[in-house]
């Protein structure tokens, strides 16, 4: 399995996997908190990559992308500076349980060290449907920090 950073020319492939992630969350929870529109997701991904707002590390089986991790940088006083937010991490179901996720995380940790980030943060999909996902992150050094992920839609 090869891991590599991808550029905007692979944005549509990453978007396809991101849509799979959104659909899996929707299906397993029975809710539709996210509308997965491939064209919109591909456009956003390409734009984020082109502007350097997103770093995407992909796992390749030959030339096919079978998984990815997408990060962006944030800053806060509580984190004592810059840190990374792991926005998405997804592995195609038929490639799971092959340590690909752990390999992607190791590459992500290396990027964090290079950028001088103090930490990596993430939000998991809803529980209890994704308890296994929480276990994966715990097994790879993450700890639950408490609270809930919250949002407020800003219109206009």
DSSP file (Angstrom, degrees, kcal/mol; ACC not computed):
  #  RESIDUE AA STRUCTURE BP1 BP2  ACC     N-H-->O    O-->H-N    N-H-->O    O-->H-N    TCO  KAPPA ALPHA  PHI   PSI    X-CA   Y-CA   Z-CA
    1    1 A X              0   0    0      0, 0.0     2,-0.4     0, 0.0    60,-0.2   0.000 360.0 360.0 360.0 126.1    0.0    0.0    0.0
    2    2 A X  E     -A   60   0A   0     58,-1.6    58,-3.2    60,-0.1     2,-0.4  -0.825 360.0-159.4-100.9 138.9    1.4    3.3   -1.1
    3    3 A X  E     +A   59   0A   0     -2,-0.4     2,-0.3    56,-0.2    56,-0.2  -0.950  21.7 155.9-115.5 138.7    0.6    6.6    0.8
    4    4 A X  E     -A   58   0A   0     54,-2.1    54,-3.2    -2,-0.4     2,-0.2  -0.990  44.4-104.1-158.0 151.0    1.0   10.0   -0.8
    5    5 A X  E     -A   57   0A   0     -2,-0.3     2,-0.3    52,-0.2    52,-0.2  -0.534  40.7-146.3 -70.0 143.5   -0.2   13.5   -0.6
    6    6 A X        -     0   0    0     50,-2.3    50,-0.5    -2,-0.2     2,-0.2  -0.844   5.4-147.1-115.0 154.5   -2.6   14.3   -3.5
    7    7 A X    >   -     0   0    0     -2,-0.3     3,-2.0    48,-0.1     4,-0.1  -0.413  43.4 -78.2-107.6-175.4   -3.1   17.6   -5.4
    8    8 A X  G >  S+     0   0    0      1,-0.3     3,-1.6     2,-0.2     4,-0.3   0.711 119.7  72.3 -62.8 -22.0   -6.2   19.1   -6.9
    9    9 A X  G 3  S+     0   0    0      1,-0.3    -1,-0.3     2,-0.1     3,-0.2   0.681 101.4  45.4 -68.5 -14.8   -6.1   16.8  -10.0
   10   10 A X  G <> S+     0   0    0     -3,-2.0     4,-2.0     1,-0.1     3,-0.4   0.237  81.1 109.4-106.3  11.8   -7.2   13.9   -7.8
   11   11 A X  H <> S+     0   0    0     -3,-1.6     4,-2.9     1,-0.2     5,-0.2   0.856  73.4  54.6 -59.0 -38.9  -10.0   16.0   -6.1
   12   12 A X  H  > S+     0   0    0     -4,-0.3     4,-2.1     2,-0.2    -1,-0.2   0.893 107.9  49.6 -66.0 -37.4  -12.8   14.1   -7.8
   13   13 A X  H  > S+     0   0    0     -3,-0.4     4,-1.6     2,-0.2    -1,-0.2   0.914 113.1  46.6 -65.4 -42.1  -11.5   10.7   -6.6
   14   14 A X  H  X S+     0   0    0     -4,-2.0     4,-2.5     1,-0.2    -2,-0.2   0.914 110.7  53.3 -64.3 -42.3  -11.2   12.1   -3.0
   15   15 A X  H  X S+     0   0    0     -4,-2.9     4,-2.5     1,-0.2    -2,-0.2   0.886 104.3  55.8 -60.5 -39.7  -14.7   13.6   -3.3
   16   16 A X  H  X S+     0   0    0     -4,-2.1     4,-1.8     1,-0.2    -1,-0.2   0.921 110.8  44.1 -59.2 -43.8  -16.2   10.2   -4.3
   17   17 A X  H  X S+     0   0    0     -4,-1.6     4,-2.3     2,-0.2    -1,-0.2   0.879 110.7  54.5 -69.4 -37.0  -14.8    8.6   -1.2
   18   18 A X  H  X S+     0   0    0     -4,-2.5     4,-2.4     1,-0.2    -2,-0.2   0.895 107.6  50.6 -62.5 -39.2  -16.0   11.6    0.9
   19   19 A X  H  X S+     0   0    0     -4,-2.5     4,-2.8     2,-0.2    -1,-0.2   0.898 107.5  53.6 -65.0 -40.0  -19.5   11.0   -0.4
   20   20 A X  H  X S+     0   0    0     -4,-1.8     4,-2.5     2,-0.2    -2,-0.2   0.915 108.9  50.1 -58.5 -42.6  -19.2    7.3    0.5
   21   21 A X  H  X S+     0   0    0     -4,-2.3     4,-2.4     2,-0.2    -2,-0.2   0.943 111.7  46.9 -60.0 -49.3  -18.3    8.4    4.0
   22   22 A X  H  X S+     0   0    0     -4,-2.4     4,-2.5     1,-0.2    -2,-0.2   0.906 113.4  48.5 -60.9 -42.6  -21.3   10.8    4.2
   23   23 A X  H  X S+     0   0    0     -4,-2.8     4,-2.8     2,-0.2    -1,-0.2   0.881 109.8  52.2 -66.9 -37.6  -23.6    8.1    2.9
   24   24 A X  H  X S+     0   0    0     -4,-2.5     4,-2.7    -5,-0.2     5,-0.2   0.921 110.6  47.7 -64.1 -43.4  -22.3    5.5    5.3
   25   25 A X  H  X S+     0   0    0     -4,-2.4     4,-1.9     2,-0.2     6,-0.4   0.943 114.1  47.2 -61.1 -47.5  -22.9    7.8    8.2
   26   26 A X  H  X>S+     0   0    0     -4,-2.5     4,-1.5    -5,-0.2     5,-0.7   0.920 114.8  46.4 -59.5 -45.4  -26.4    8.6    7.0
   27   27 A X  H  <5S+     0   0    0     -4,-2.8    -2,-0.2     1,-0.2    -1,-0.2   0.922 114.3  45.3 -66.1 -46.2  -27.2    5.0    6.4
   28   28 A X  H  <5S+     0   0    0     -4,-2.7    -1,-0.2     1,-0.2    -2,-0.2   0.790 120.1  39.7 -72.4 -26.9  -25.9    3.7    9.7
   29   29 A X  H  <5S-     0   0    0     -4,-1.9    -1,-0.2    -5,-0.2    -2,-0.2   0.642  99.3-130.6 -94.9 -15.9  -27.6    6.4   11.8
   30   30 A X  T  <5S+     0   0    0     -4,-1.5     2,-0.3     1,-0.3    -3,-0.2   0.632  75.5 104.7  73.4  12.5  -30.8    6.5    9.9
   31   31 A X      < -     0   0    0     -5,-0.7    -1,-0.3    -6,-0.4    -2,-0.2  -0.798  64.8-144.8-119.5 162.9  -30.4   10.3    9.7
   32   32 A X        +     0   0    0     -2,-0.3    -6,-0.1     1,-0.1    -9,-0.0  -0.550  37.6 149.0-126.0  69.0  -29.4   12.6    6.9
   33   33 A X  S    S+     0   0    0     -2,-0.2     2,-0.4     1,-0.1    -1,-0.1   0.727  71.1  44.1 -71.4 -19.3  -27.3   15.4    8.6
   34   34 A X  S    S-     0   0    0    -12,-0.2     2,-0.6    -3,-0.1    -1,-0.1  -0.989  73.3-144.9-130.5 130.3  -25.2   15.8    5.5
   35   35 A X        -     0   0    0     -2,-0.4     2,-1.0     2,-0.0   -12,-0.0  -0.846  18.4-146.6 -92.0 122.4  -26.4   15.9    1.9
   36   36 A X        +     0   0    0     -2,-0.6     2,-0.7   -17,-0.1   -17,-0.0  -0.759  24.5 170.9 -97.1  95.8  -23.8   14.2   -0.3
   37   37 A X     >  -     0   0    0     -2,-1.0     4,-2.8     1,-0.2     5,-0.2  -0.914  20.8-156.7-106.1 109.1  -23.6   16.0   -3.7
   38   38 A X  H  > S+     0   0    0     -2,-0.7     4,-2.8     1,-0.2     5,-0.2   0.881  89.9  50.2 -56.4 -45.4  -20.6   14.7   -5.6
   39   39 A X  H  > S+     0   0    0      1,-0.2     4,-2.2     2,-0.2    -1,-0.2   0.917 114.2  44.5 -61.9 -42.9  -20.2   17.7   -7.9
   40   40 A X  H  > S+     0   0    0      2,-0.2     4,-2.6     1,-0.2    -2,-0.2   0.923 114.4  48.5 -67.1 -44.3  -20.3   20.1   -5.0
   41   41 A X  H  X S+     0   0    0     -4,-2.8     4,-2.8     1,-0.2    -2,-0.2   0.907 112.2  49.6 -63.2 -41.9  -18.0   18.1   -2.8
   42   42 A X  H  X S+     0   0    0     -4,-2.8     4,-2.6    -5,-0.2    -1,-0.2   0.910 111.1  49.3 -63.4 -42.4  -15.5   17.7   -5.8
   43   43 A X  H  X S+     0   0    0     -4,-2.2     4,-2.3    -5,-0.2    -2,-0.2   0.930 113.5  45.9 -63.0 -45.5  -15.6   21.4   -6.4
   44   44 A X  H  X S+     0   0    0     -4,-2.6     4,-3.1     2,-0.2     5,-0.2   0.930 112.9  49.9 -62.3 -46.1  -15.0   22.2   -2.7
   45   45 A X  H  X S+     0   0    0     -4,-2.8     4,-2.5     1,-0.2     5,-0.2   0.927 111.6  47.9 -59.7 -46.6  -12.2   19.7   -2.5
   46   46 A X  H  X S+     0   0    0     -4,-2.6     4,-2.5     1,-0.2    -1,-0.2   0.911 113.8  47.7 -60.5 -43.3  -10.4   21.0   -5.6
   47   47 A X  H  X S+     0   0    0     -4,-2.3     4,-2.0    -5,-0.2     6,-0.3   0.923 111.8  48.9 -64.8 -46.4  -10.7   24.6   -4.3
   48   48 A X  H  <>S+     0   0    0     -4,-3.1     5,-2.3     1,-0.2     6,-1.0   0.914 114.6  45.7 -60.4 -43.4   -9.4   23.7   -0.8
   49   49 A X  H ><5S+     0   0    0     -4,-2.5     3,-1.0    -5,-0.2    -2,-0.2   0.914 111.0  52.3 -66.7 -42.6   -6.5   21.8   -2.3
   50   50 A X  H 3<5S+     0   0    0     -4,-2.5    -1,-0.2     1,-0.3    -2,-0.2   0.860 113.0  44.7 -62.2 -35.8   -5.7   24.6   -4.8
   51   51 A X  T 3<5S-     0   0    0     -4,-2.0    -1,-0.3    -5,-0.2    -2,-0.2   0.478 112.2-117.7 -87.7  -2.5   -5.6   27.2   -2.0
   52   52 A X  T < 5S+     0   0    0     -3,-1.0    -3,-0.2    -4,-0.5    -4,-0.1   0.701  80.7 123.2  73.6  18.2   -3.6   25.0    0.3
   53   53 A X      < +     0   0    0     -5,-2.3     2,-0.4    -6,-0.3    20,-0.3   0.614  69.6  44.8 -83.9 -13.2   -6.4   25.0    2.9
   54   54 A X        -     0   0    0     -6,-1.0     2,-0.5    18,-0.1    18,-0.2  -0.982  63.1-158.6-133.5 138.7   -6.6   21.2    2.9
   55   55 A X  E     - B   0  71A   0     16,-2.5    16,-2.8    -2,-0.4     2,-0.5  -0.991  16.7-169.5-114.7 126.6   -3.9   18.5    3.1
   56   56 A X  E     - B   0  70A   0    -50,-0.5   -50,-2.3    -2,-0.5     2,-0.5  -0.971   8.7-168.1-122.7 124.5   -5.0   15.2    1.8
   57   57 A X  E     -AB   5  69A   0     12,-2.5    12,-2.3    -2,-0.5     2,-0.3  -0.944  15.7-162.1-108.3 127.2   -3.1   12.0    2.2
   58   58 A X  E     -AB   4  68A   0    -54,-3.2   -54,-2.1    -2,-0.5     2,-0.5  -0.820  15.8-138.7-113.8 150.6   -4.3    9.1    0.1
   59   59 A X  E     -AB   3  67A   0      8,-2.7     7,-2.9    -2,-0.3     8,-1.0  -0.921  26.5-156.6-103.6 129.8   -3.8    5.3    0.3
   60   60 A X  E     -AB   2  65A   0    -58,-3.2   -58,-1.6    -2,-0.5     2,-0.6  -0.893  23.1-165.2-114.4 136.0   -3.3    3.7   -3.1
   61   61 A X  E >  S- B   0  64A   0      3,-2.7     3,-2.0    -2,-0.4     2,-0.5  -0.952  85.7 -47.2-109.6 103.8   -3.8    0.2   -4.4
   62   62 A X  T 3  S-     0   0    0     -2,-0.6   -60,-0.1     1,-0.3    -2,-0.0  -0.600 123.8 -27.5  62.2-119.2   -1.9    0.4   -7.6
   63   63 A X  T 3  S+     0   0    0     -2,-0.5     2,-0.4    -3,-0.1    -1,-0.3   0.420 117.6 103.1-103.0   1.1   -3.3    3.7   -9.0
   64   64 A X  E <  S-B   61   0A   0     -3,-2.0    -3,-2.7     1,-0.0     2,-0.6  -0.700  70.4-132.7 -88.5 130.2   -6.6    3.5   -7.3
   65   65 A X  E     +B   60   0A   0     -2,-0.4    -5,-0.2    -5,-0.2     3,-0.1  -0.727  30.7 170.1 -80.7 121.7   -7.3    5.6   -4.2
   66   66 A X  E     +     0   0A   0     -7,-2.9    26,-2.9    -2,-0.6     2,-0.3   0.430  62.7   2.3-113.4  -4.2   -8.8    3.3   -1.6
   67   67 A X  E     -BC  59  91A   0     -8,-1.0    -8,-2.7    24,-0.2     2,-0.3  -0.968  60.8-172.1-171.6 163.1   -8.7    5.6    1.4
   68   68 A X  E     -BC  58  90A   0     22,-2.4    22,-2.4    -2,-0.3     2,-0.4  -0.994  17.1-146.9-160.2 159.0   -7.7    9.1    2.5
   69   69 A X  E     -BC  57  89A   0    -12,-2.3   -12,-2.5    -2,-0.3     2,-0.4  -0.999  18.5-161.7-127.8 132.7   -7.3   11.5    5.4
   70   70 A X  E     +BC  56  88A   0     18,-2.9    17,-1.9    -2,-0.4    18,-1.3  -0.962  12.3 179.4-120.6 130.3   -8.0   15.2    5.0
   71   71 A X  E     -BC  55  86A   0    -16,-2.8   -16,-2.5    -2,-0.4     2,-0.3  -0.893  12.4-172.1-128.0 155.2   -6.7   17.8    7.4
   72   72 A X  E     - C   0  85A   0     13,-1.6    13,-2.8    -2,-0.3     2,-0.3  -0.947  28.1-111.3-137.4 163.3   -6.8   21.6    7.8
   73   73 A X  E     + C   0  84A   0    -20,-0.3     2,-0.3    -2,-0.3    11,-0.2  -0.731  33.9 173.5 -97.3 143.3   -5.0   23.9   10.2
   74   74 A X  E     - C   0  83A   0      9,-2.9     9,-2.4    -2,-0.3     2,-0.3  -0.865  16.6-143.9-136.8 173.6   -6.6   25.8   13.0
   75   75 A X  E     + C   0  82A   0     -2,-0.3     2,-0.3     7,-0.2     7,-0.2  -0.997  22.1 159.8-142.1 142.0   -5.3   28.0   15.8
   76   76 A X  E   > - C   0  81A   0      5,-1.9     5,-2.5    -2,-0.3     4,-0.1  -0.993  43.5-128.4-158.9 159.2   -6.5   28.4   19.4
   77   77 A X  T > 5S+     0   0    0     -2,-0.3     3,-1.4     3,-0.2    -1,-0.1   0.895 109.5  55.7 -72.6 -42.2   -5.4   29.7   22.8
   78   78 A X  T 3 5S+     0   0    0      1,-0.3    -1,-0.2     2,-0.1    -2,-0.0   0.832 110.0  46.4 -62.6 -30.6   -6.4   26.5   24.6
   79   79 A X  T 3 5S-     0   0    0      2,-0.2    -1,-0.3    40,-0.0    -2,-0.2   0.436 112.3-123.2 -89.5   0.3   -4.3   24.4   22.2
   80   80 A X  T < 5S-     0   0    0     -3,-1.4     2,-0.4     1,-0.1    -3,-0.2   0.854  72.0 -30.6  61.6  38.3   -1.4   26.8   22.7
   81   81 A X  E   <S+C   76   0A   0     -5,-2.5    -5,-1.9    36,-0.0    -2,-0.2  -0.952 108.7   5.4 132.4-146.7   -1.0   27.6   19.0
   82   82 A X  E     +C   75   0A   0     -2,-0.4    36,-2.4    34,-0.2    37,-0.3  -0.466  58.2 165.4 -80.1 147.6   -1.5   25.8   15.7
   83   83 A X  E     -C   74   0A   0     -9,-2.4    -9,-2.9    34,-0.3     2,-0.3  -0.969  31.3-110.1-153.0 166.1   -3.1   22.4   15.5
   84   84 A X  E     -Cd  73 120A   0     35,-2.5    37,-2.6    -2,-0.3     2,-0.5  -0.765  15.2-151.3-102.5 147.2   -4.6   20.1   12.9
   85   85 A X  E     -Cd  72 121A   0    -13,-2.8   -13,-1.6    -2,-0.3     2,-1.2  -0.975  12.3-144.0-115.1 119.6   -8.2   19.1   12.5
   86   86 A X  E     +Cd  71 122A   0     35,-3.0    37,-0.5    -2,-0.5   -15,-0.2  -0.713  24.5 177.8 -81.0 100.0   -8.7   15.7   10.9
   87   87 A X  E     +     0   0A   0    -17,-1.9     2,-0.3    -2,-1.2    -1,-0.2   0.895  62.0   6.5 -76.4 -41.9  -11.8   16.5    8.9
   88   88 A X  E     +C   70   0A   0    -18,-1.3   -18,-2.9    -3,-0.2     2,-0.3  -0.999  53.1 176.8-143.1 143.0  -12.3   13.2    7.2
   89   89 A X  E     +C   69   0A   0     -2,-0.3     2,-0.4   -20,-0.2   -20,-0.2  -0.940  20.3 164.3-141.9 123.2  -10.7    9.8    7.3
   90   90 A X  E     -C   68   0A   0    -22,-2.4   -22,-2.4    -2,-0.3     2,-0.4  -0.997  19.5-173.7-147.2 137.2  -12.2    7.0    5.2
   91   91 A X  E     -C   67   0A   0     -2,-0.4   -24,-0.2   -24,-0.2     5,-0.1  -0.996  39.9-105.9-125.8 133.5  -11.2    3.6    3.9
   92   92 A X    >   -     0   0    0    -26,-2.9     3,-2.4    -2,-0.4     4,-0.4  -0.316  35.2-116.8 -54.6 140.1  -13.3    1.7    1.4
   93   93 A X  G >  S+     0   0    0      1,-0.3     3,-1.3     2,-0.2    -1,-0.1   0.845 113.4  56.5 -51.8 -39.8  -15.1   -1.2    3.3
   94   94 A X  G 3  S+     0   0    0      1,-0.3    -1,-0.3   -28,-0.0    -2,-0.1   0.591 108.9  48.3 -72.3  -7.2  -13.3   -3.9    1.4
   95   95 A X  G X  S+     0   0    0     -3,-2.4     3,-0.5   -29,-0.2     5,-0.4   0.347  87.2 113.4-110.0   2.8   -9.9   -2.4    2.4
   96   96 A X  T <   +     0   0    0     -3,-1.3    -4,-0.0    -4,-0.4    -3,-0.0  -0.294  65.3  35.6 -74.2 162.6  -10.7   -2.1    6.1
   97   97 A X  T 3  S+     0   0    0      1,-0.1    -1,-0.2    -2,-0.0    -4,-0.0   0.782  88.2 102.8  63.7  30.5   -8.9   -4.2    8.8
   98   98 A X  S <  S-     0   0    0     -3,-0.5    -2,-0.1     0, 0.0    -1,-0.1   0.152  99.0-106.4-121.5  14.2   -5.6   -4.0    6.8
   99   99 A X  S  > S+     0   0    0      1,-0.1     4,-2.1     3,-0.0     5,-0.1   0.597  83.5 127.7  71.6  12.8   -3.9   -1.3    9.0
  100  100 A X  H  > S+     0   0    0     -5,-0.4     4,-2.6     2,-0.2     5,-0.2   0.912  71.2  52.0 -66.5 -41.7   -4.4    1.3    6.3
  101  101 A X  H  > S+     0   0    0      1,-0.2     4,-2.4     2,-0.2    -1,-0.2   0.919 110.1  48.4 -59.9 -44.1   -6.1    3.7    8.7
  102  102 A X  H  > S+     0   0    0      2,-0.2     4,-2.1     1,-0.2    -1,-0.2   0.883 110.9  51.2 -64.2 -38.2   -3.2    3.4   11.1
  103  103 A X  H  X S+     0   0    0     -4,-2.1     4,-1.9     2,-0.2    -2,-0.2   0.916 109.7  49.8 -65.3 -42.0   -0.7    4.0    8.3
  104  104 A X  H  X S+     0   0    0     -4,-2.6     4,-2.2     1,-0.2    -2,-0.2   0.919 109.5  52.0 -61.3 -42.6   -2.6    7.1    7.2
  105  105 A X  H  X S+     0   0    0     -4,-2.4     4,-2.8     1,-0.2    -1,-0.2   0.893 106.1  53.7 -62.5 -39.1   -2.5    8.3   10.8
  106  106 A X  H  X S+     0   0    0     -4,-2.1     4,-1.9     1,-0.2    -1,-0.2   0.912 110.2  47.3 -61.2 -41.1    1.2    7.8   11.1
  107  107 A X  H  X S+     0   0    0     -4,-1.9     4,-2.0     2,-0.2    -1,-0.2   0.874 111.5  51.8 -66.2 -36.8    1.7   10.0    7.9
  108  108 A X  H  X S+     0   0    0     -4,-2.2     4,-2.4     2,-0.2    -2,-0.2   0.905 107.9  51.2 -65.2 -42.6   -0.7   12.5    9.5
  109  109 A X  H  X S+     0   0    0     -4,-2.8     4,-2.4     1,-0.2    -2,-0.2   0.890 108.4  52.4 -62.6 -38.6    1.4   12.6   12.7
  110  110 A X  H  X S+     0   0    0     -4,-1.9     4,-2.3     2,-0.2    -1,-0.2   0.912 109.4  49.0 -63.6 -41.8    4.5   13.2   10.6
  111  111 A X  H  X S+     0   0    0     -4,-2.0     4,-2.3     2,-0.2    -2,-0.2   0.912 109.4  53.2 -62.2 -42.0    2.8   16.1    8.9
  112  112 A X  H  X>S+     0   0    0     -4,-2.4     5,-2.4     1,-0.2     4,-0.7   0.917 109.6  47.5 -60.1 -44.8    1.8   17.5   12.3
  113  113 A X  H ><5S+     0   0    0     -4,-2.4     3,-0.8     1,-0.2    -1,-0.2   0.921 111.2  51.5 -62.5 -43.1    5.3   17.4   13.5
  114  114 A X  H 3<5S+     0   0    0     -4,-2.3    -2,-0.2     1,-0.2    -1,-0.2   0.875 112.9  45.0 -61.5 -38.4    6.6   19.1   10.4
  115  115 A X  H 3<5S-     0   0    0     -4,-2.3    -1,-0.2    -5,-0.1    -2,-0.2   0.534 112.7-118.7 -84.2  -6.4    4.1   21.9   10.7
  116  116 A X  T <<5 +     0   0    0     -3,-0.8   -34,-0.2    -4,-0.7    -3,-0.2   0.740  52.0 168.2  75.8  22.6    4.8   22.3   14.4
  117  117 A X      < -     0   0    0     -5,-2.4   -34,-0.3    -6,-0.2    -1,-0.2  -0.407  33.6-148.1 -69.9 146.1    1.2   21.5   15.4
  118  118 A X  S    S-     0   0    0    -36,-2.4     2,-0.3     1,-0.2   -35,-0.2   0.700  72.8 -12.9 -84.8 -22.7    0.6   20.8   19.1
  119  119 A X        -     0   0    0    -37,-0.3   -35,-2.5    -7,-0.1     2,-0.4  -0.980  56.7-120.4-165.9 168.5   -2.2   18.3   18.5
  120  120 A X  E     -d   84   0A   0     -2,-0.3     2,-0.3   -37,-0.2   -35,-0.2  -0.993  29.8-169.2-119.9 132.5   -4.6   16.7   16.1
  121  121 A X  E     +d   85   0A   0    -37,-2.6   -35,-3.0    -2,-0.4     2,-0.3  -0.876   9.2 169.0-118.7 156.1   -8.3   17.0   16.8
  122  122 A X  E     -d   86   0A   0     -2,-0.3     2,-0.4   -37,-0.2   -35,-0.1  -0.975  27.8-132.7-154.8 163.8  -11.3   15.2   15.2
  123  123 A X        -     0   0    0    -37,-0.5     2,-0.2    -2,-0.3    25,-0.0  -0.991  24.9-141.0-120.4 132.9  -15.0   14.6   15.7
  124  124 A X        -     0   0    0     -2,-0.4    25,-0.1     1,-0.1     3,-0.1  -0.491  27.3 -96.7 -86.7 161.2  -16.3   11.1   15.3
  125  125 A X        -     0   0    0      1,-0.2     5,-0.1    -2,-0.2    -1,-0.1  -0.200  67.5 -59.3 -64.3 171.6  -19.6   10.2   13.6
  126  126 A X     >  -     0   0    0      3,-0.1     4,-1.2     1,-0.1     2,-0.3  -0.103  68.1 -96.4 -58.9 149.8  -22.6    9.7   15.9
  127  127 A X  T  4 S+     0   0    0      1,-0.2    -1,-0.1     2,-0.2   -98,-0.0  -0.782  93.4  23.7-103.6 153.6  -22.6    7.1   18.7
  128  128 A X  T >4 S+     0   0    0     -2,-0.3     3,-1.7     0, 0.0     4,-0.2  -0.997 119.4  58.8 -87.7  -1.6  -23.5    4.3   19.4
  129  129 A X  T 34 S+     0   0    0      1,-0.3     3,-0.2     2,-0.1    -2,-0.2   0.775 114.6  38.3 -59.6 -27.0  -23.4    3.5   15.6
  130  130 A X  T 3X S+     0   0    0     -4,-1.2     4,-1.7     1,-0.2     3,-0.3  -0.086  72.3 124.5-118.1  34.1  -19.8    4.3   15.3
  131  131 A X  H <> S+     0   0    0     -3,-1.7     4,-2.2     1,-0.2    -1,-0.2   0.864  75.2  57.7 -59.5 -36.4  -18.4    3.0   18.6
  132  132 A X  H  > S+     0   0    0     -4,-0.2     4,-2.1    -3,-0.2    -1,-0.2   0.872 103.2  53.6 -62.6 -36.3  -15.9    0.9   16.6
  133  133 A X  H  > S+     0   0    0     -3,-0.3     4,-2.2     2,-0.2    -1,-0.2   0.913 107.1  50.5 -63.9 -43.4  -14.6    4.1   15.0
  134  134 A X  H  X S+     0   0    0     -4,-1.7     4,-2.6     1,-0.2    -2,-0.2   0.915 109.5  52.1 -60.5 -42.3  -14.0    5.6   18.5
  135  135 A X  H  X S+     0   0    0     -4,-2.2     4,-2.7     2,-0.2    -2,-0.2   0.891 106.3  54.0 -60.2 -40.8  -12.2    2.4   19.4
  136  136 A X  H  X S+     0   0    0     -4,-2.1     4,-0.8     2,-0.2    -1,-0.2   0.942 110.9  45.0 -58.5 -48.7  -10.0    2.7   16.4
  137  137 A X  H ><>S+     0   0    0     -4,-2.2     5,-2.5     1,-0.2     3,-0.7   0.907 112.4  51.3 -65.8 -40.5   -9.0    6.3   17.3
  138  138 A X  H ><5S+     0   0    0     -4,-2.6     3,-1.8     1,-0.2    -1,-0.2   0.926 107.6  53.2 -59.7 -44.1   -8.4    5.3   20.9
  139  139 A X  H 3<5S+     0   0    0     -4,-2.7    -1,-0.2     1,-0.3    -2,-0.2   0.685 107.8  53.4 -65.0 -16.9   -6.1    2.4   19.8
  140  140 A X  T <<5S-     0   0    0     -4,-0.8    -1,-0.3    -3,-0.7    -2,-0.2   0.042 130.6 -87.7-109.4  24.8   -4.2    5.0   17.8
  141  141 A X  T < 5S+     0   0    0     -3,-1.8    -3,-0.2     1,-0.3     2,-0.2   0.434  83.1 130.8  94.6   0.7   -3.5    7.4   20.6
  142  142 A X      < -     0   0    0     -5,-2.5     2,-0.4    -6,-0.1    -1,-0.3  -0.550  38.1-156.7 -84.8 153.7   -6.5    9.7   20.6
  143  143 A X        -     0   0    0     -2,-0.2     2,-0.3     0, 0.0    -5,-0.0  -0.966  24.4-106.8-129.0 148.3   -8.4   10.4   23.8
  144  144 A X        -     0   0    0     -2,-0.4     3,-0.1     1,-0.1   -10,-0.0  -0.562  27.3-170.5 -71.6 131.1  -12.0   11.6   24.3
  145  145 A X        -     0   0    0     -2,-0.3    -1,-0.1     1,-0.3     2,-0.1   0.482  36.9-122.5-103.4  -5.1  -12.0   15.2   25.4
  146  146 A X        +     0   0    0      1,-0.2    -1,-0.3     0, 0.0     2,-0.0  -0.214  64.6  74.7  93.7 175.6  -15.6   15.5   26.3
  147  147 A X  S    S-     0   0    0     -3,-0.1     2,-0.3    -2,-0.1    -1,-0.2  -0.188  75.9 -79.4  76.6-170.2  -18.5   17.6   25.1
  148  148 A X        -     0   0    0    -25,-0.0     2,-0.5    -2,-0.0   -25,-0.0  -0.956  32.2-111.6-131.2 148.5  -20.4   17.4   21.9
  149  149 A X        -     0   0    0     -2,-0.3     2,-0.3   -25,-0.1    -2,-0.0  -0.704  47.2-177.0 -75.6 130.3  -19.6   18.6   18.4
  150  150 A X        -     0   0    0     -2,-0.5     2,-0.3     2,-0.0     0, 0.0  -0.890  12.7-174.7-130.1 159.7  -22.1   21.4   17.7
  151  151 A X        -     0   0    0     -2,-0.3     2,-0.3     2,-0.0    -2,-0.0  -0.970  14.2-158.0-146.9 162.1  -23.0   23.7   14.8
  152  152 A X        -     0   0    0     -2,-0.3     2,-0.3     2,-0.0    -2,-0.0  -0.942  25.3-130.2-141.2 121.6  -25.1   26.6   13.9
  153  153 A X        -     0   0    0     -2,-0.3     2,-0.6     1,-0.0    -2,-0.0  -0.541  17.5-149.5 -71.9 131.9  -26.1   27.2   10.3
  154  154 A X        -     0   0    0     -2,-0.3     2,-0.3     2,-0.0    -1,-0.0  -0.923  16.7-165.4-105.5 116.4  -25.4   30.8    9.2
  155  155 A X              0   0    0     -2,-0.6     0, 0.0     1,-0.2     0, 0.0  -0.702 360.0 360.0-102.5 153.5  -27.8   32.0    6.6
  156  156 A X              0   0    0     -2,-0.3    -1,-0.2     0, 0.0    -2,-0.0   0.457 360.0 360.0  85.3 360.0  -27.7   35.0    4.3
